[in-house]
């Protein structure tokens, strides 16, 4: 009799526990049971600062003529022309045509055009298409896969919280095709509640290894400390998949819980390079002496990806005492990608030892052109030292056609900045007979607007053919740089 009662009690307890778990799951699911539908809205009006920045990003496109041509393309262009235009506007983050793009979105029957316009507004982080994107995520059945993917990427970019119920529905469905997109979107749009919901996913038996790995990464993005216990346990579990452990390690570091630091320091002794790499990422959130010691060790790691991560920490935390370590790596047979990263970090650290070494590369006749170009780019970006040596090096390449590749590379970097020291070099590039060199000189002028070079640009622009002249006898021959010079001057308001 007692045995029957005991069995009955155990069965009842099991049922109660199951009921409790089912109730907890239903509470989570019920939160997202009601899908939301954002109202339609027009694009945000760009600020005058953003409009000016868009016009000046590509000075050739700053003219009234370009604006009218672009509007005509929106109104009358073929699908292929629209596609090319949208890709260009998105790359330049050109916000001058948001209304034209929005209106076309409402009218077009081309899925590809809609997807490109979604990408455009995603880049601008404008929520004007939330209503469409959420509708697709809520009811994806009538849309092609590329459109569904574009909508997930769009709501991720603009952080559309109204999309969360639809995203969760995708995660709960048996169709795994959009699982990773949905996870990523939830990581971008969700908060603590969504992190707790996803933390329960970890124990599911139906997840693939790839899905568990992506889940770890998303939990790290959410930075919800409520999941710390579970993730820290996973990070230290030697029986767990190494990628899952690595992503968990990065995640607990991003949460900046004090206890994470000691766990990560211990985990750096892992034999798997991927774990050490992500441990360093996790430790990037800590600045103690013990963490600094690990970062210095990571600079010597046998795996170059670990060294790269350590360099990123040195850069972000401005650890100047590591400058000598970086110079050593530059002088040895190091991976090219690591050396190039060292150049950039050394320039940013701006130490005497680092600067001396970088300038020496510019002067070294035995140094390769690629190394010189990368060093110059790093020094120009930092703007501290080396400008005189860079100008001298660029000027010397104009006298030697064997150095054309270095000439182009240096000119491209110099053209990013407006500095008085570059005025003379701009004129030298413009005076070249080489078309690409001359074109680079025009890029320098467009950025720097050097008065000493204006006459040369005006003379070049005078060679441009008149578009209204259709007479083959009087029409000037095509000249790419002349036409470019004319557009640049027009964009500056010059005749």
C-alpha positions in Angstrom: 0.0 0.0 0.0 2.8 2.4 1.0 4.6 1.5 -2.2 1.5 2.4 -4.3 1.2 5.7 -2.5 4.9 6.5 -3.1 4.6 5.7 -6.8 1.4 7.8 -7.0 3.3 10.7 -5.3 6.2 10.4 -7.7 3.9 10.4 -10.7 2.0 13.4 -9.4 5.3 15.2 -8.8 6.4 14.5 -12.3 3.1 15.7 -13.7 3.3 18.8 -11.6 6.8 19.5 -12.7 5.9 19.0 -16.3 2.9 21.2 -15.8 5.1 23.9 -14.3 7.6 23.7 -17.2 4.7 23.8 -19.7 3.2 26.8 -17.9 6.6 28.6 -18.0 7.0 27.9 -21.7 3.4 29.0 -22.4 4.0 32.3 -20.5 7.0 33.0 -22.7 5.1 32.1 -25.8 2.0 34.0 -24.9 4.0 37.2 -24.6 4.6 37.0 -28.3 1.2 35.5 -29.3 -0.2 38.7 -30.6 1.6 40.0 -33.7 2.0 43.7 -34.2 1.5 45.8 -37.3 3.3 49.2 -37.5 1.5 52.1 -39.1 2.7 53.4 -42.5 5.0 56.5 -42.3 7.0 58.7 -44.7 10.8 58.8 -44.6 12.5 61.0 -42.0 13.5 64.4 -43.2 17.3 64.5 -43.4 19.0 67.3 -41.5 20.8 70.0 -43.4 24.1 68.5 -42.1 23.3 65.1 -43.6 22.2 66.6 -46.9 25.4 68.6 -47.2 27.5 65.5 -46.2 25.7 63.5 -48.9 26.3 66.1 -51.5 30.0 66.4 -50.7 30.7 62.7 -50.3 31.1 62.5 -54.1 31.7 66.0 -55.4 31.0 64.9 -58.9 27.4 64.1 -57.8 26.9 67.5 -56.0 25.6 69.3 -59.1 22.0 70.2 -59.8 22.3 68.3 -63.1 23.1 65.1 -61.2 20.1 65.6 -58.9 17.7 66.1 -61.8 19.2 63.1 -63.7 18.7 61.0 -60.6 15.1 62.0 -60.1 14.4 61.3 -63.7 15.9 57.8 -63.3 13.5 57.2 -60.4 10.6 58.3 -62.5 11.4 56.8 -65.9 14.4 54.5 -65.5 14.4 50.8 -66.5 14.7 48.2 -63.7 18.4 47.7 -64.4 19.1 51.4 -64.2 17.2 51.6 -60.9 19.1 48.7 -59.5 22.5 50.4 -60.3 21.3 53.7 -58.9 20.1 52.2 -55.6 23.3 50.3 -55.1 25.2 53.6 -55.6 23.0 55.6 -53.3 23.3 53.0 -50.6 27.1 52.8 -50.9 27.3 56.6 -50.5 24.6 56.8 -47.8 23.1 59.5 -50.0 19.9 60.6 -48.2 18.9 63.3 -50.7 16.5 61.0 -52.5 14.6 59.3 -49.6 11.2 60.5 -50.9 11.8 59.3 -54.4 13.0 55.9 -53.2 10.0 55.6 -50.8 7.5 56.5 -53.6 9.1 54.1 -56.0 8.9 51.3 -53.3 5.1 51.8 -53.1 4.7 51.6 -56.9 7.2 49.0 -58.2 6.4 45.5 -59.1 10.0 44.4 -59.1 10.9 42.3 -56.0 14.6 43.1 -56.6 14.0 46.8 -56.6 12.0 46.6 -53.4 14.9 44.6 -51.8 17.4 47.2 -52.8 15.3 50.0 -51.5 14.9 48.1 -48.2 18.8 47.9 -48.1 19.0 51.6 -48.8 16.7 52.6 -45.9 18.4 50.0 -43.7 21.8 51.7 -44.3 20.2 55.1 -43.5 18.5 53.5 -40.4 15.2 55.0 -41.5 12.1 53.2 -40.1 9.8 54.3 -42.9 9.3 50.7 -44.3 8.7 49.0 -41.0 5.1 48.3 -41.9 6.1 46.4 -45.0 9.0 44.5 -43.3 6.9 43.5 -40.3 4.1 42.3 -42.6 6.5 40.1 -44.5 8.0 38.6 -41.3 4.5 38.0 -39.9 3.2 36.4 -43.0 6.1 35.4 -45.2 4.3 32.9 -47.4 3.7 35.1 -50.4 7.2 36.5 -50.7 10.4 35.2 -52.2 13.3 34.2 -49.9 15.4 37.2 -50.9 12.6 39.6 -49.9 12.2 37.8 -46.5 15.9 38.0 -45.9 16.0 41.7 -46.8 13.2 42.3 -44.3 15.0 40.6 -41.5 18.1 42.6 -42.2 16.0 45.8 -42.4 14.3 45.3 -39.0 17.7 44.5 -37.5 19.2 47.7 -38.8 16.3 50.0 -37.6 15.7 47.9 -34.4 12.0 47.4 -35.0 10.5 46.0 -31.8 7.1 45.5 -33.5 8.8 42.7 -35.5 9.6 40.6 -32.4 6.4 38.5 -32.2 6.9 37.6 -35.9 10.5 36.8 -35.4 9.7 34.5 -32.5 7.1 32.8 -34.6 9.8 32.0 -37.1 12.0 30.6 -34.4 9.2 28.4 -33.1 8.3 27.1 -36.6 9.7 23.9 -38.0 11.1 25.7 -41.0 14.8 26.4 -40.2 15.6 28.3 -43.4 15.4 31.7 -41.8 16.4 30.6 -38.3 19.8 32.4 -38.3 18.3 35.6 -39.8 15.5 35.5 -37.1 18.1 34.9 -34.3 20.2 37.8 -35.5 17.2 40.1 -35.8 16.1 39.2 -32.3 19.6 40.0 -31.0 19.4 43.5 -32.6 15.8 44.3 -31.6 15.3 42.5 -28.3 16.2 43.1 -24.7 16.2 41.2 -21.4 12.9 39.4 -22.0 14.1 38.1 -25.3 17.5 37.1 -23.9 15.7 35.0 -21.2 13.5 33.5 -23.9 16.6 32.5 -26.0 18.5 31.2 -23.0 15.9 28.5 -22.7 16.6 27.6 -26.3 20.1 26.3 -25.3 18.7 23.1 -23.8 16.6 22.2 -26.7 17.4 18.9 -28.4 16.2 19.9 -31.9 18.9 22.6 -32.5 21.7 21.9 -34.9 25.2 22.7 -33.9 25.2 25.7 -36.2 22.1 27.0 -34.6 23.5 26.6 -31.1 26.6 28.5 -32.2 24.5 31.3 -33.6 22.4 31.4 -30.5 25.5 32.0 -28.4 26.6 34.9 -30.5 23.1 36.5 -30.3 23.0 36.1 -26.5 26.3 38.0 -26.4 24.8 40.8 -28.5 21.9 41.1 -26.1 24.3 41.4 -23.1 21.6 40.2 -20.7 23.3 39.4 -17.4 20.3 37.2 -16.5 21.8 34.6 -18.8 25.3 34.8 -17.3 25.2 31.7 -15.1 24.2 29.5 -18.0 26.7 31.0 -20.4 29.6 31.0 -18.0 28.9 27.3 -17.3 28.9 26.6 -21.1 32.2 28.5 -21.6 33.9 26.3 -19.0 32.5 23.0 -20.2 35.3 21.1 -21.8 32.8 18.6 -23.3 31.0 21.4 -25.1 31.7 22.2 -28.8 34.6 24.6 -29.0 32.8 27.2 -31.1 29.9 27.3 -28.7 32.3 27.7 -25.8 34.2 30.4 -27.7 31.0 32.5 -28.4 29.9 32.0 -24.8 33.2 33.3 -23.6 32.9 36.4 -25.7 29.3 36.9 -24.5 30.1 36.8 -20.7 32.9 39.2 -21.3 30.5 41.6 -23.1 28.2 41.5 -20.1 31.1 43.0 -18.0 30.2 41.0 -15.0 33.3 41.2 -12.7 33.4 37.4 -12.2 33.8 37.0 -16.0 37.3 38.4 -16.0 38.9 35.6 -13.8 37.0 32.9 -15.8 38.3 34.3 -19.1 41.9 34.6 -17.9 41.8 31.0 -16.9 40.2 30.0 -20.2 43.1 31.6 -22.2 45.1 28.5 -21.4 42.7 26.5 -23.7 44.5 24.5 -26.4 42.0 25.5 -29.0 43.0 28.8 -30.8 39.3 29.7 -31.5 38.6 29.7 -27.7 41.7 31.9 -27.0 40.7 34.2 -29.8 37.2 34.8 -28.3 38.6 35.0 -24.8 40.7 37.9 -25.9 37.5 39.5 -27.3 35.8 39.0 -24.0 38.7 40.4 -22.1 38.6 43.6 -24.2 36.0 44.8 -21.8 38.4 44.8 -18.8 41.5 46.9 -18.1 43.1 45.4 -15.0 46.8 44.5 -14.8 46.0 40.8 -14.9 44.1 41.3 -18.2 46.9 43.4 -19.6 49.3 40.6 -18.9 47.1 38.2 -20.9 46.9 40.6 -23.8 50.7 40.9 -23.9 50.8 37.1 -24.0 48.2 37.0 -26.8 50.5 39.2 -28.9 52.9 36.3 -28.8 50.3 33.6 -29.5 51.2 31.1 -32.2 47.9 31.7 -33.9 47.8 34.8 -36.0 44.0 35.3 -35.4 44.7 35.5 -31.6 47.4 38.1 -32.3 45.0 40.1 -34.4 42.5 40.2 -31.6 45.2 41.2 -29.1 46.1 44.1 -31.4 42.5 45.3 -31.5 42.5 45.4 -27.7 45.9 47.3 -27.7 44.3 49.8 -30.1 41.0 50.2 -28.3 42.6 50.6 -24.9 45.5 52.6 -26.1 48.1 50.3 -24.4 51.2 52.3 -25.3 53.6 50.0 -23.5 53.0 47.4 -26.2 54.4 49.7 -28.9 57.8 47.9 -28.8 56.1 44.5 -29.2 54.4 45.8 -32.3 57.6 47.1 -33.8 59.2 43.7 -33.2 56.4 42.0 -35.1 56.8 44.5 -38.0 60.5 43.7 -38.3 60.0 39.9 -38.3 58.5 37.4 -40.7 55.0 38.1 -39.5 51.7 37.4 -41.3 51.0 40.3 -43.7 47.6 41.0 -42.2 49.1 41.2 -38.7 51.9 43.6 -39.9 49.3 45.9 -41.6 47.3 45.9 -38.4 50.5 46.8 -36.5 51.1 49.8 -38.7 47.6 51.1 -38.0 47.8 50.5 -34.2 51.3 52.0 -34.0 50.2 55.2 -35.7 47.3 55.5 -33.3 49.5 54.9 -30.2 51.7 57.7 -31.4 54.8 56.8 -29.4 58.3 57.9 -30.1 59.5 54.3 -30.9 56.5 53.5 -33.1 56.6 56.8 -35.0 60.3 56.4 -35.6 59.8 53.0 -37.1 56.9 53.9 -39.3 58.7 56.9 -40.8 61.8 54.7 -41.4 59.6 52.4 -43.6 58.7 55.4 -45.8 62.4 56.2 -46.3 63.7 52.6 -46.6 64.5 51.9 -50.3 64.3 48.2 -49.6 60.8 48.3 -48.2 58.0 47.1 -50.5 55.5 49.5 -52.1 52.6 47.8 -50.4 54.2 48.3 -46.9 54.9 51.9 -47.7 51.3 52.5 -48.9 49.9 50.9 -45.7 52.2 52.8 -43.4 51.3 56.1 -45.2 47.6 55.3 -44.9 48.0 54.6 -41.1 50.0 57.8 -40.5 47.6 60.0 -42.6 44.6 58.6 -40.7 46.2 59.4 -37.4 47.5 62.8 -38.6 50.4 63.0 -36.1 53.7 62.5 -38.0 55.1 61.6 -41.3 53.2 64.0 -43.6 56.4 65.6 -44.9 57.9 62.2 -45.7 54.7 61.0 -47.4 54.6 64.1 -49.6 58.2 63.6 -50.6 57.6 59.9 -51.3 54.5 60.6 -53.5 56.4 63.4 -55.4 59.3 61.0 -56.1 56.9 58.4 -57.7 55.9 61.0 -60.2 59.4 60.9 -61.7 59.4 57.1 -62.0 56.8 55.3 -63.9 57.9 52.0 -62.4 56.4 53.3 -59.1 52.9 53.9 -60.6 51.2 51.5 -58.3 52.6 53.3 -55.2 51.8 56.7 -56.8 48.2 55.7 -57.2 48.0 54.2 -53.7 49.5 57.2 -52.0 47.4 59.6 -54.1 44.2 57.7 -53.2 45.0 58.0 -49.5 46.1 61.7 -49.7 42.8 62.5 -51.5 40.9 61.6 -48.4 42.2 64.7 -46.5 42.2 68.4 -46.9 45.6 69.6 -45.7 47.6 72.6 -46.9 50.7 70.5 -47.2 49.1 68.6 -50.1 48.4 71.7 -52.3 51.7 71.5 -54.2 51.4 67.7 -54.6 47.9 68.2 -56.0 49.3 70.4 -58.7 52.0 67.9 -59.5 49.5 65.1 -60.0 47.3 67.3 -62.2 50.3 68.2 -64.4 51.0 64.5 -65.1 50.4 63.1 -68.6 49.2 59.8 -67.1 45.3 59.7 -67.1 45.0 57.9 -63.7 47.5 60.2 -62.0 45.8 63.3 -63.3 42.4 61.8 -62.2 43.9 61.3 -58.7 45.0 64.9 -58.7 41.4 65.9 -59.4 40.3 63.8 -56.4 42.8 65.7 -54.2 41.4 69.0 -55.5 37.8 68.0 -54.9 38.6 67.3 -51.2 41.1 70.0 -50.5 39.9 72.8 -52.9 43.4 74.1 -53.1 43.4 77.6 -54.7 46.9 77.1 -56.1 45.6 74.2 -58.2 42.3 75.8 -59.3 43.6 77.2 -62.5 44.9 73.8 -63.7 41.5 72.3 -63.0 39.7 75.1 -64.9 42.1 74.7 -67.9 41.3 71.0 -67.8 37.6 71.5 -67.6 37.7 73.8 -70.6 38.6 70.8 -72.7 35.4 69.0 -71.9 32.9 68.6 -74.8 29.7 70.6 -74.8 26.9 68.2 -74.3 24.6 70.4 -76.4 27.0 70.4 -79.3 25.9 67.5 -81.6 28.0 68.6 -84.5 30.8 66.1 -85.0 33.0 68.7 -86.7 32.9 71.2 -83.8 32.3 68.9 -80.8 35.5 68.5 -78.7 36.8 64.9 -78.3 35.8 63.0 -75.2 38.2 63.6 -72.3 37.4 61.7 -69.1 39.3 63.9 -66.8 38.1 67.1 -68.5 34.5 66.0 -67.9 35.4 65.1 -64.3 37.0 68.5 -63.7 33.9 70.2 -65.1 31.6 68.3 -62.7 33.9 69.0 -59.7 33.9 72.7 -60.4 30.1 72.7 -60.9 29.7 70.9 -57.6 31.7 73.6 -55.9 29.6 76.3 -57.5 32.3 77.4 -59.9 32.0 78.0 -63.6 
